[in-house]
Amino acid sequence: MIQQPTFESEIRSYKNQQNAAVKLIKIVSDLWVNHSIELVFFRNQLMDRRVSKVLNLHEESKGIAGKPISIFSTLQVAEIMQSLHLAPSRIDIGKLALKIREQDIEEEQLRYFIKKELVSAKEHREFDPRDVVLYGFGRIGRLLARELITKVGAGHTLRLRAIVTRDNIDKKTLTKRAALLQNDSIHGEFEGTVTIDEEKRALIINGVTVYVISASTPEEIDYTKYGIQNALVIDNTGAFRDKEQLSRHLASKGASQVLLTAPGKGVPNIVYGVNNDMIDTENESIFSAASCTTNAISPILDVIHNAIGIKQGHIETIHSYTNDQNLVDNMHKKSRRGRAAALNMVITETGAGGAVAKVLPDLSGKLTSNAIRVPVPNGSLAILHLQLKKKTSLEELNGLVKAAALDGRLTEQIKYSTSEELVSSDIIGTTAASVYDAPATIVAPDGNNVVLYVWYDNEYGYTHQVMRLARHVAGVRRYTYY
């Protein structure tokens, strides 16, 4: 007869896991706030996470690790890391714990093994922190503000110093801007404090002064009046799209680089992780982070094309409605977009196929694309119909993407999902650019034609790609262990 655990022993076991999670959260906070060392768990954020979320992440790790990583193993690794005096860095503690399990490292060898794995994190790379200005404060701008403040750590990397809007800056507009930052209908309440300083014309976010500057044109702003120097201006207005227009930001005193959060013309279009090696910060000062869809599909296409080869394909994006559509039926300059966004599926165009060619030149002329806007406020899906150069199998195809999600240069960009219950709301808040739906993958009997389903949070996931690229072009990219 199999002896079953008692109710009391199960409660006791879970309490022990909760206690371990509490200790882990404390270490995560200490390392980040005091040393700018960010611990993540299979690319999932651990900062400001509740105990239940941390334990859920450990349970969900079985999808990529075979069986769940124990919270006690993770805590043990974190405790050792706390004593190693590492440089500012971003370390995937889940990946490290998995490697320890796979190599069956004995407990007495743990400290030596971790020290050896993280040897590069002990080499202090000197760089000056960079000031950031958000030009525009819409959906992406507000999410960037949240992330820049949350990720400020000890202030060694990117520092949000100002926000530029067209408003007349008074108490009423400051209060409204603060409320929109504090509360979001999709992403929830900001886990921090937002107050206003009417005299300074500023928002005080987690105790940090962020000036709100009113301007109708970029050239009229003197950022140095606010103590801002050598700033990276992140333009998320969508008003300026080509090199000539974006160059206007560089006429502002105190600005030295520009990053556009949309596809750009005449400037490098970068999907971080895929083609950021083409950035020339010596001779270029204006960059584009491409679109949310391009960031979602390029990592997957890159993996498949490098391993198997893509002859041609079609991309269909099932995209959440956006602010450029009408709330109720009304005139619109584009076909179909005039119909009520929350009530209709709307066929519209997308430049995703052409945009991918800017990121992956080998695929130029090989991809067509279209889009359907659907009545959800966030969370999108790209369906990739691909004809491959070589035959493949379901196992090989999924295995390639799983390997890329676990190791290599695209681990931040790709999340591999094994859930057969995944729906669009589940990917809201995902930091990865692409969520690969493995159970949905289809391989035709001929082995040459495949259909891949790639989910993406077109707001939050894209924001994190912008953040990664911003750190890169600003020269404040920390050591990362993935």
N, C-alpha and C positions, 0 to 999 in steps of 0.2 A: 504493500500500500504506500502510495506517494504521500509524504508528509507535506501538508500545505502550510504556508506561513500564516501566522495568526494576524488578526486585524491589528492588534497592538504593535506587532513587529513591523507591519507594513507602514503604519503611521510613523513609527520611530525611524524607519529607513528614509522616509520622505523628509522628515524633519532634519535629518542629518544632511540630506542633499540641499535643503533650503539654507542651512547654516553655512555649508560650503559655498553656496552661491553668494551669500551675503559677504563672506570674506573675499571672494573673487571680485565682487563689485567694488569693494573698498580699495583693493590693490589697483584695479583698473583706473579708478578715479585718482589715486595718488600718483601713479606713473604719468598720467596725462596732465594733470594740473601742475605738478611740480617739475616734470622732466620732459614734457612734450613727447612722451612715448605712448602711442595709441595701440591698444590691444584689440584685435577683432577676432571673431570666431568663424572660420570659413567665410571670410569677407563680410560677415554680419557685424554691425556695430554692437559694442558692449557698453559704451558710455551711456549713462542715464537710462539703463534698462532695468526693469523690475525683476525681482527674483524669479517669478513665474516665466518671464520671457527668456531669461538666461537658461533655465532648465529646459524649456521647450526647444531652444536652439540646439541643446545637447542631444535631445531625443531625435530631432529632425536630422542630425548629422549622419544617421544611418543611411540616408539616401545616397550620400557620396562616399562614406567611409565603410560601408558594409554593415557595421553594427555601431550603435551610438558610442560617442566618446564620453567617458565618465567625467562628471563634474569634479570628482576628487582628483583625477589625473590632471585636468586643466588647472585646478587650484595649486597643485604641487608644482607644476611648471611655472605658474605666475609667481609663486613665492620665491623660487630660485631666481627668476628674472629680476625680481625686485632688488636683489643684492648684487647685481652685476654691473651697475653704473654704466648703462648704455647711453649712447647719443640719441638725440631726437630721431624717432623712427616709427614705423608702422609695422606691427608684427602680427601675423596670423597664428594665434596661439592654438587654434584647432588643428591647423596643418602641422604644427610642431608636435602636438600631442599624438596625432596620428602617426607621424614618422617614428616617434618613440615606441608606440605600440607595435608597429610593423617590424621594427628592428629589434624588438624585445629587449630594450635597454634595461639593465638591472638598476635597482634604486640607488645603489652606491655609485653608479656611473652617470646618474642623471645630470648632476651639476656640470661635469666635464663635457658631456655630450651637448647640452644646451649652450654652454660657453663656446664650444667649437662651432656649432651651427650659427651662432649669432656673432661670430668674430668681427664681421664687417660693421655691425651696429656699434662696436666699441671704438671705431675709427671716427673721431669727431670731424665732420665735414663743416667747414666754416662758411656761413652765408648770412647776409644781413636780412632781417625781416622786410617784407614789402607792404607798402600801403596799397589798399584796394578802394576803388570808387565804383559804386553801382550806378550806372547811368540808366535810369528807368527803374520802376519799382512795381512791376506787375507780377504775374504768377511765378516766373523763374527768378525775378529779382528778389522777391520776398523769401523764396526757398533758399536762395544763395545767402541772403542775410542771416537766416537761421543757421545754416551750416557754417558760414564763416565765423560767426560768434561762438557756436558750439565747439568748433574745431580750433579756437584760438589758443587753447592750452596755456603755455607759459609765454605766448606772444612771439615765438621764434620764427613763424612762417608768414602766413598772410594775415593782415590786420585790416578789418573793415573800418574805414575812417569817414566815409561820406556817401550819401545817396543824393542823386540829382533827379529832380522832377520839374514839371512845368507849373506846379502849384504856387500860389501866393502863400508863403510860409507864415501861418499864424497858429494860434492855439487850436482852432477847430481842425485845420488840415493835419496838424501834428497828431492830434488825438485820433483822427480817423486812420492815419497811416499806422499808428501804434496798434490800434485795434485790429487792423487787417493782418499785421505781423503776428500779433498775439494769438489770434483765433483764425483757423482755416477750416472751411467746410469739408475739405477732403482729407487733409493731413493732420487735423486735430489741433489741440492747443500746443503752443510753443512751451517747451519745458524749461522756461527761464522767466526773467522779468523784463518787462518793457514799460518804461515811463517816458515822460516828455520833459524837456527843459525849454520853456518858451523863450527865455532870455538868450540862450545859446542857439536857439532854433535847431534843436537836436533831439534825437531819440537816445535814451539811455538804456542800452540793451545789456543785461547781465552786468551792470555797473560800468559799461564802456560807452563813452560819448561817441555817437555817430551823427555827424552834421547832416542836416537836410538842406540842400542848396537848390534854390529856384533859378532856372535858366531856360531861355528859349532856344539858345544856340550853344554848342560846346565851346566856341572860341571866346566867349565872354567870361568864362570862369577862370579865376585865379585860385587854384587849390592851395598854393603856398600860404595864403592868408589864414588857412585853417591848420597850418603846420604840416601839410601833406606834401611829401616829396617823392619823386621817382615812382609815381603811382601807376598801377595797372588799372585801366578803366575797362570795366566789363559792361559792354553795351547790350542791354536786353530789351531795347525799345522796339526793335524791328524797323525803325525809321531810316537807318543808314545801313546799306547792304553792300556797297562796293568800296574799293580802296580809296577813291577820291573823297567820298563822303566820310568814311571812317577816319581819314587823315585829319579831319577837322578837330578831332579830340586831341591830337598831338600839338595843336596850337594853344591849348590850355596850359598855363604855367603850372608845373608840378606833375604833369602827366608824361609818361615815357613809353607806354605800351597800351595796345587796345586788343581786347578779346571780344568777338561778336558771338552772341548765343543764337546764331541762325546761320544758314548757308551764306557764304560770301562770294562776291565776284572779284577776281583779280587779287585775291589773298589766299594763303594756304588754308585749305579746309582739312581740319585734323580730327580724327577719331582717336582719342587717347588709347594707347595699347596696340593700335593697328599701324598707324603711319606717323606717329609723333617723332620718329627718327628723322623725318624730313625737315623739321623745324630748324631754322637758322636764325638764332636770336642775335647774332652779330650783325646781320644785314637786313633783317626783317623786324618790324615792330608792331605789325597788325596781323591778327590771326582770327580764324573762324573755327568754332567748335562744331560746325556742321549742324544737322538737325537731329531731333530725338530719334527719328526712324533710321537715319543713316548710322547713328551710334548703336542702334539695336541690332541691325542686320549685318553690318560690316564685320564684326568679330566672328560671327558664325560663318559667313561667306569666306572669310580669310582662312579659317580652319579647314573647311571643305575643299577650297580651291588649292591650297598648298598640299593637301594629302592626296586628293583624288583628281582634281581638275574639274572646272565647270565649263561646259560648251555654251550653254545659254540658259536663260531662265526668266520667270515672271514673278514679280513681287506684288502681292495684294496686301495692303495694310488696312486692318479693321481698327480705325482710330477713334478715340473719344472725341466728342465735340469740343470746339475751342471758342475763344472769345471773338473770333472774327466772323462767326455765324450769328444768325438772328435768333433771339429768344422766342419771338413770335414771327409769323409770316410777314415778310416785308421785302422791299427792294434790296438787291445785293448785286454788286458788279460781276460776281462769278455765278455760273450756272448752278442751279439747285441749292446753293448755300443760303438763299433767301428764305427757305422753309424752316419752320421751327425746329431748332437743333435738338431739343429734348423729346421730340415726338416722332422724328423721322430718321431712317437710315438714308444717307445722302451720298450718292456716287460723286466723287470729285477727283481732281488730278493730284498727283504727288510727283515731286522731282527726285524721289528716292533712287530710281534706277540710274539716272544720270549722275546724281550726287555720289553714289558708290564708286563710280568710275574715277572721280577725283581722288578718292581715298585708296582704291585698288585699281590702278590703271590697267592691269591685265584683263579686267572685266568690262572695259570700255566697249560699248556697242553690243554687249551680250545680254543685257537685262532690260526688260520692259517693266513698267510699274503702273499701278493705279491705287486708288484709296476709296474706302467707304467710311464716312463719318457716322458714328452710331450714338444712340442716346444714353451714353454713360459719361460722367464728368471727367474721368481719368482712368488710365489703364488701357493699353492698346495691344494689338496682336498683328504680327507680320507673318504671312503665309508665303513660304518660299517654294515655288515649283521649279526644280532644277533638273536639267539634263546633264549628266556627268560624263566625263571623258573615259572613265573606267567603270566596270561593274562593281557594285558594292552590296553589302547586306545590312539588314537592320542592326545587327550586333556591331558590325564594323563602324557604321555611321554614328550610332549613339556612343560607342566606345571612344571615337575620335573627339567628340565634343566633351565627354566626361573627362578625358585626360587633359584637355585644354583648360577645363574649369578648375582642375586640381593643381596643375603644374604649368609653369611657363609664363609668358608675357601677357596672357589674356585672362588671368585668374580674377582680376578685379572686374573685368567686363562681362564674363559669362557665369551665370548660375545654372547648374544642372538640376532639373526637377524630375523626380520619379513619381510624383503624386498623380494618381489617376482622377483626382477630384479637383484639380486646379482650375480656378475661374478668375476672371479679370480682377475682382476686388482683392484677391489674395496676393497680388503682386504690388499693390499700392504700398509704398514705403520701402521697396527693394532698391538697394544701392547699385546693384549690377545693371549694366546697360541692356543685357539680354538675359531673359529667362528661358532656357531651352526646355521645351515640353517633350521629354523623351518618350512617354507612352503614346503620344499622338503621332510620332514619326511614321511615315509611310514610305516603303520601298516597293516600286512596281516589280512585277514578275521578271521583267527583263534586266533588272539590277542597275539600269542606267538612269532611270527617272525616279526622283524622290520628291516628297513633300515634307517640309519642315515647318514646325509651328514655334514661333519665337514671341514670347510675351515681353512687354516692357512698360514700366511706369514712365510715361512720356513727360512727366514733370520731375519727379524725385530722382529717378535713375539718371535722367539726362543732366540734372543739376550736379550730380556727383561726377559725371564725366567732365562737365565744365570745371568743377573744382580741381580734378586731377590735372587737366590741361593748364589751368591757371597756375598751379604750383610749378608745373614744368616750365612754362614760358617765363615765369617770374624768377626761376632759379632757386626755389626754396623746396625742392622735392626732397623729402627725407628718405633715409634708407628704408626699404620695405622688405619684409620676409614673407614670401608666399610660397 
